Amino acid sequence: MAAFSVSLKACRANANMTADDFGKEIGVNKATILKWEKGETVPDAIQLHKISQLSGVPIDFIFIPMA
């Protein structure tokens, strides 16, 4: 496990983007972003890579909540 973790919501905040804008950059809608942030669903590997690129947070440090 990583020394620390950053939530998906914190990644979006780090990118200084709204859920709508973040989703557009990743290729999903706002509702999907919010579901990820609540742990209702999870991004796939490609989407996780895009989240990492947009936020500047290494993939290993991104925490994905599991409901």
JOURJO-V660339 format. One record per backbone hydrogen bond with DSSP energy under -1.0 kcal/mol. CO is the residue of the C=O (numbers start at 1). NH is the residue of the N-H. E is the energy in kcal/mol with one decimal. If there is no record, write none. Layout:
BEGIN
((CO & NH & E) (CO & NH & E))
END
This chain:
BEGIN
((6 & 63 & -3.4) (7 & 11 & -2.0) (8 & 12 & -2.2) (9 & 13 & -2.3) (10 & 14 & -2.6) (11 & 15 & -1.6) (12 & 17 & -1.7) (13 & 16 & -1.3) (18 & 22 & -2.9) (19 & 23 & -2.3) (20 & 24 & -2.2) (21 & 25 & -2.0) (22 & 26 & -1.7) (23 & 27 & -2.5) (23 & 28 & -2.7) (29 & 33 & -1.7) (30 & 34 & -2.4) (31 & 35 & -2.1) (32 & 36 & -2.4) (33 & 37 & -2.4) (34 & 38 & -1.5) (35 & 40 & -2.3) (36 & 39 & -1.0) (39 & 67 & -1.4) (44 & 48 & -2.7) (45 & 49 & -2.0) (46 & 50 & -1.9) (47 & 51 & -2.4) (48 & 52 & -2.3) (49 & 53 & -2.4) (50 & 54 & -2.8) (51 & 55 & -2.4) (52 & 56 & -2.1) (58 & 61 & -2.0) (59 & 62 & -1.7) (61 & 6 & -3.0))
END
